[in-house]
Amino acid sequence: IIVLASGINVATTLFVLVLKRYRDISLMKTMGARPRDIVIIFCLQGLVLGLIGVVGGIILGTLLCYAFEGLQAVFPIMPADIYKLSFIGTRILMADLLKISGATLLLCFISTVIPAIRGSKLSPIE
């Protein structure tokens, strides 16, 4: 669900970018850029945005996992005399990281296609 929400966030960011870059898109079209080139530019921008989010999420998530485990050693979150668990362990699996990262990048790419096509259809005369 979080990955889907971030994909929607990327799409809205690119929609706003298309509106803000209206003059730039018109200038590129008058200089000879084809609609395909503009689609590629916006798709690459969306993928870079998604890649930055994936890398930042992996770094932040890993740091938070290790910080959580360290805090459990200092401050007992669940007392062993009340609960059957006294420690919540975290495991970071590379397969899970790759699946989630791949799904995120795919969703970012899919969410960039519509704004990219819309930007490529802008008329430079308007």
C-alpha positions in Angstrom: 0.0 0.0 0.0 2.9 2.4 0.8 4.5 1.6 -2.6 1.2 2.3 -4.3 0.8 5.6 -2.4 4.4 6.6 -3.4 3.6 5.8 -7.1 0.6 8.1 -6.9 2.8 10.8 -5.3 5.3 10.4 -8.2 2.5 10.8 -10.7 1.1 13.9 -9.1 4.6 15.4 -8.9 5.1 14.8 -12.6 1.7 16.2 -13.5 2.7 19.4 -11.6 6.0 19.4 -13.3 4.4 19.1 -16.7 2.3 22.2 -15.9 5.3 24.1 -14.6 7.5 23.1 -17.6 4.9 24.1 -20.2 7.2 26.7 -21.7 10.2 24.4 -21.7 8.3 21.7 -23.4 7.1 24.1 -26.0 10.6 25.3 -26.5 11.9 21.8 -26.9 9.2 21.0 -29.4 10.0 24.1 -31.5 13.6 23.2 -31.5 12.7 19.8 -33.0 12.1 17.5 -30.1 9.7 14.7 -31.0 6.9 13.7 -28.6 8.8 10.4 -28.1 11.8 12.4 -26.8 9.7 14.3 -24.3 8.1 11.1 -23.1 11.5 9.6 -22.6 12.7 12.7 -20.7 9.7 12.6 -18.3 9.9 8.8 -17.8 13.6 9.0 -17.0 12.9 11.8 -14.5 10.2 9.7 -12.8 12.6 6.7 -12.7 15.3 8.8 -11.1 12.8 10.1 -8.6 11.8 6.5 -7.8 15.4 5.4 -7.6 16.2 8.1 -5.1 13.2 7.1 -3.0 14.1 3.4 -3.1 17.7 4.1 -2.1 16.6 6.5 0.6 14.0 4.1 1.9 16.4 1.2 2.0 19.0 3.2 3.9 16.4 4.7 6.3 14.6 1.4 6.9 17.9 -0.4 7.6 19.0 2.2 10.1 15.6 2.2 11.8 15.7 -1.6 12.1 19.1 -1.5 13.8 18.1 1.4 16.0 15.0 -0.5 17.1 17.0 -3.5 18.0 19.5 -1.4 19.9 16.8 0.4 21.8 15.2 -2.9 22.8 18.4 -3.8 24.5 18.4 -0.6 26.6 14.7 -0.1 27.1 12.6 -3.3 27.4 9.6 -2.7 25.2 7.8 -5.9 26.3 8.5 -7.2 29.8 9.2 -10.9 29.8 7.1 -11.6 32.9 4.0 -10.3 31.2 4.4 -11.3 27.5 5.7 -14.4 26.0 8.1 -12.4 23.8 10.7 -10.2 25.4 12.5 -9.2 22.2 11.3 -8.4 18.7 13.9 -9.3 16.2 14.3 -7.8 12.8 15.6 -9.6 9.8 16.5 -7.9 6.5 16.2 -10.3 3.6 17.9 -9.4 0.3 15.1 -11.1 -1.6 12.5 -9.0 0.0 14.5 -5.8 -0.6 14.9 -6.7 -4.3 11.2 -7.5 -4.7 10.0 -4.4 -3.0 12.5 -2.2 -4.9 11.6 -3.8 -8.2 7.9 -3.3 -7.5 8.5 0.3 -6.5 10.5 1.1 -9.6 7.9 -0.5 -11.8 5.1 1.4 -10.2 7.1 4.6 -10.5 7.6 3.9 -14.2 3.9 3.1 -14.8 2.9 6.3 -12.9 5.2 8.4 -15.1 3.8 7.2 -18.4 0.5 9.2 -18.3 2.1 12.6 -17.3 4.8 12.0 -19.9 2.3 11.3 -22.7 0.3 14.3 -21.6 3.4 16.5 -21.7 4.3 15.3 -25.1 0.9 16.2 -26.5 1.2 19.8 -25.5 1.0 22.2 -28.5 4.0 24.6 -28.7 1.7 27.2 -30.3 -0.5 27.5 -27.3 
